[in-house]
């Protein structure tokens, strides 16, 4: 239905909460396992439907001291810039300037 309403449809994965420096190791591993499964399923569904998929879960993380906000769980300003850059590259890949 989205494809009928928009020129381009993009699905984004979750972010990287499993890399949060404040999470204890066992919880971090559990969240990572669940996010990996969800991301893999989303990728397969998008490929089957020819929908663009942006995997923000497995992007290379930059320096954690710069990526995370002061709460240690949410991305900080720099983290959002990193994610926005990945989104812009996908959305405008091949677009004429």
Backbone as CSV, one residue per row, in Angstrom:
resi,resn,N_x,N_y,N_z,CA_x,CA_y,CA_z,C_x,C_y,C_z
1,UNK,0.830,-1.187,0.000,0.000,0.000,0.000,0.875,1.251,0.000
2,UNK,1.979,1.208,0.740,2.843,2.387,0.794,3.408,2.706,-0.587
3,UNK,3.751,1.672,-1.353,4.317,1.893,-2.680,3.325,2.612,-3.592
4,UNK,2.026,2.377,-3.407,1.011,3.053,-4.205,0.873,4.522,-3.835
5,UNK,1.354,4.896,-2.661,1.203,6.269,-2.190,2.485,7.082,-2.257
6,UNK,3.609,6.415,-2.459,4.889,7.132,-2.434,5.770,6.646,-3.572
7,UNK,6.663,7.505,-3.985,7.582,7.137,-5.053,8.640,6.156,-4.596
8,UNK,9.039,6.237,-3.343,10.073,5.358,-2.818,9.700,4.956,-1.392
9,UNK,9.805,3.674,-1.111,9.497,3.162,0.222,10.796,2.639,0.819
10,UNK,11.049,3.022,2.048,12.253,2.593,2.749,11.856,2.104,4.132
11,UNK,12.394,0.961,4.509,12.197,0.461,5.866,13.524,0.562,6.600
12,UNK,13.485,1.079,7.811,14.684,1.223,8.632,14.666,0.176,9.727
13,UNK,15.828,-0.391,10.001,15.947,-1.299,11.139,15.923,-0.488,12.428
14,UNK,15.958,-1.205,13.515,16.119,-0.510,14.793,17.532,0.053,14.850
15,UNK,17.808,0.795,15.858,19.151,1.342,16.032,20.078,0.325,16.654
16,UNK,20.880,0.761,17.590,21.879,-0.109,18.195,21.823,-0.086,19.719
17,UNK,20.639,-0.272,20.294,20.573,-0.217,21.754,21.411,-1.292,22.427
18,UNK,21.685,-2.385,21.723,22.505,-3.456,22.303,23.956,-3.020,22.502
19,UNK,24.340,-1.906,21.929,25.703,-1.396,22.116,25.787,-0.334,23.210
20,UNK,24.673,-0.098,23.865,24.634,0.911,24.918,25.642,0.570,26.011
21,UNK,26.463,1.531,26.392,27.475,1.264,27.414,26.906,1.064,28.818
22,UNK,25.638,1.389,29.035,25.088,1.241,30.387,24.423,-0.116,30.620
23,UNK,24.222,-0.893,29.568,23.560,-2.188,29.734,24.529,-3.243,30.252
24,UNK,24.068,-4.080,31.179,24.917,-5.193,31.612,25.075,-6.199,30.468
25,UNK,26.170,-6.941,30.491,26.525,-7.843,29.395,25.443,-8.829,28.987
26,UNK,24.788,-9.491,29.953,23.771,-10.498,29.630,22.583,-9.863,28.924
27,UNK,22.132,-8.723,29.403,21.018,-8.026,28.772,21.421,-7.539,27.386
28,UNK,22.619,-7.029,27.259,23.129,-6.557,25.975,23.111,-7.695,24.946
29,UNK,23.578,-8.875,25.342,23.608,-10.021,24.426,22.201,-10.466,24.043
30,UNK,21.270,-10.457,24.997,19.888,-10.842,24.713,19.239,-9.863,23.736
31,UNK,19.419,-8.586,23.983,18.854,-7.577,23.084,19.474,-7.695,21.700
32,UNK,20.773,-7.903,21.640,21.437,-8.046,20.346,20.879,-9.237,19.569
33,UNK,20.650,-10.345,20.229,20.108,-11.538,19.577,18.719,-11.247,18.997
34,UNK,17.887,-10.596,19.782,16.526,-10.272,19.328,16.546,-9.264,18.172
35,UNK,17.392,-8.259,18.275,17.483,-7.257,17.215,18.039,-7.879,15.934
36,UNK,19.023,-8.759,16.060,19.565,-9.433,14.879,18.495,-10.252,14.168
37,UNK,17.658,-10.962,14.929,16.588,-11.765,14.335,15.568,-10.868,13.637
38,UNK,15.190,-9.781,14.292,14.215,-8.857,13.692,14.778,-8.207,12.441
39,UNK,16.041,-7.832,12.480,16.676,-7.195,11.333,16.767,-8.168,10.155
40,UNK,17.132,-9.411,10.421,17.224,-10.416,9.356,15.861,-10.653,8.708
41,UNK,14.822,-10.753,9.510,13.480,-10.952,8.967,13.041,-9.741,8.143
42,UNK,13.293,-8.569,8.652,12.920,-7.355,7.910,13.644,-7.290,6.570
43,UNK,14.924,-7.629,6.576,15.701,-7.625,5.329,15.099,-8.598,4.315
44,UNK,14.777,-9.817,4.760,14.199,-10.821,3.853,12.861,-10.345,3.286
45,UNK,12.011,-9.782,4.146,10.711,-9.300,3.683,10.860,-8.166,2.677
46,UNK,11.794,-7.274,2.935,12.016,-6.156,2.011,12.564,-6.649,0.672
47,UNK,13.513,-7.575,0.719,14.067,-8.110,-0.521,12.987,-8.794,-1.348
48,UNK,12.098,-9.529,-0.710,11.030,-10.229,-1.412,10.034,-9.265,-2.056
49,UNK,9.946,-8.066,-1.509,8.988,-7.081,-2.007,9.648,-5.923,-2.756
50,UNK,10.950,-6.039,-2.966,11.726,-5.002,-3.653,11.564,-3.644,-2.962
51,UNK,11.731,-3.657,-1.654,11.646,-2.438,-0.841,13.039,-2.151,-0.297
52,UNK,13.444,-0.908,-0.332,14.750,-0.521,0.194,14.770,-0.732,1.705
53,UNK,15.873,-1.280,2.189,16.019,-1.549,3.620,17.326,-0.941,4.096
54,UNK,17.273,-0.180,5.153,18.469,0.430,5.718,18.751,-0.203,7.071
55,UNK,19.858,-0.909,7.137,20.256,-1.600,8.363,21.113,-0.669,9.212
56,UNK,20.476,-0.019,10.163,21.202,0.846,11.094,21.690,0.060,12.307
57,UNK,21.264,-1.188,12.410,21.673,-2.029,13.529,23.127,-2.443,13.410
58,UNK,23.573,-2.679,12.194,24.905,-3.231,11.986,25.872,-2.262,11.315
59,UNK,25.568,-0.995,11.321,26.513,-0.029,10.783,27.699,0.063,11.723
60,UNK,28.824,0.385,11.163,29.996,0.558,12.018,29.731,1.702,12.977
61,UNK,29.940,1.427,14.212,29.747,2.461,15.224,31.034,3.246,15.372
62,UNK,30.887,4.521,15.432,32.044,5.380,15.646,32.388,5.381,17.132
63,UNK,33.301,6.193,17.508,33.759,6.289,18.889,32.571,6.366,19.859
64,UNK,32.399,5.372,20.729,31.266,5.368,21.653,31.201,6.609,22.543
65,UNK,32.341,7.213,22.822,32.330,8.417,23.658,31.631,9.571,22.939
66,UNK,31.604,9.522,21.617,30.944,10.572,20.842,29.534,10.176,20.427
67,UNK,29.272,8.869,20.264,28.001,8.402,19.715,26.838,8.575,20.691
68,UNK,27.060,8.229,21.960,25.963,8.165,22.930,25.719,9.491,23.642
69,UNK,24.455,9.702,24.015,24.077,10.870,24.823,24.560,10.652,26.255
70,UNK,24.392,11.646,27.076,24.862,11.553,28.457,24.165,10.450,29.243
71,UNK,22.961,10.026,28.807,22.272,8.952,29.531,22.869,7.580,29.211
72,UNK,23.751,7.509,28.209,24.413,6.257,27.864,23.527,5.255,27.152
73,UNK,22.290,5.619,26.840,21.379,4.690,26.185,20.891,5.198,24.829
74,UNK,20.670,6.482,24.721,20.195,7.064,23.467,21.369,7.686,22.707
75,UNK,21.260,7.732,21.379,22.314,8.428,20.634,22.341,9.902,21.029
76,UNK,23.521,10.453,21.038,23.664,11.888,21.253,23.605,12.600,19.906
77,UNK,23.919,13.860,19.904,23.876,14.642,18.665,24.729,14.000,17.583
78,UNK,25.950,13.627,17.922,26.827,13.018,16.926,26.265,11.677,16.444
79,UNK,25.676,10.894,17.333,25.072,9.620,16.947,23.947,9.808,15.947
80,UNK,23.133,10.825,16.167,22.049,11.099,15.228,22.589,11.608,13.886
81,UNK,23.680,12.319,13.913,24.302,12.758,12.656,24.788,11.540,11.867
82,UNK,25.390,10.581,12.543,25.855,9.358,11.886,24.676,8.629,11.241
83,UNK,23.584,8.481,11.973,22.418,7.795,11.425,21.765,8.593,10.297
84,UNK,21.668,9.899,10.461,21.077,10.735,9.412,21.893,10.661,8.132
85,UNK,23.203,10.598,8.260,24.063,10.479,7.089,23.768,9.181,6.337
86,UNK,23.607,8.088,7.057,23.287,6.801,6.420,21.928,6.869,5.721
87,UNK,20.965,7.511,6.352,19.634,7.666,5.760,19.714,8.506,4.493
88,UNK,20.413,9.609,4.548,20.518,10.498,3.380,21.207,9.792,2.219
89,UNK,22.245,9.012,2.502,22.924,8.281,1.422,21.968,7.313,0.747
90,UNK,21.135,6.630,1.521,20.181,5.695,0.925,19.115,6.427,0.126
91,UNK,18.539,7.456,0.703,17.444,8.157,0.043,17.867,8.867,-1.233
92,UNK,19.092,9.367,-1.233,19.513,10.171,-2.381,20.564,9.493,-3.225
93,UNK,20.751,8.200,-3.036,21.690,7.449,-3.847,21.285,7.554,-5.317
94,UNK,22.159,8.096,-6.093,21.900,8.219,-7.525,21.070,9.435,-7.903
95,UNK,20.646,10.223,-6.924,19.843,11.405,-7.251,20.726,12.455,-7.897
96,UNK,20.155,13.158,-8.842,20.894,14.224,-9.522,20.879,15.469,-8.654
97,UNK,21.993,16.161,-8.649,22.079,17.380,-7.833,21.526,18.558,-8.586
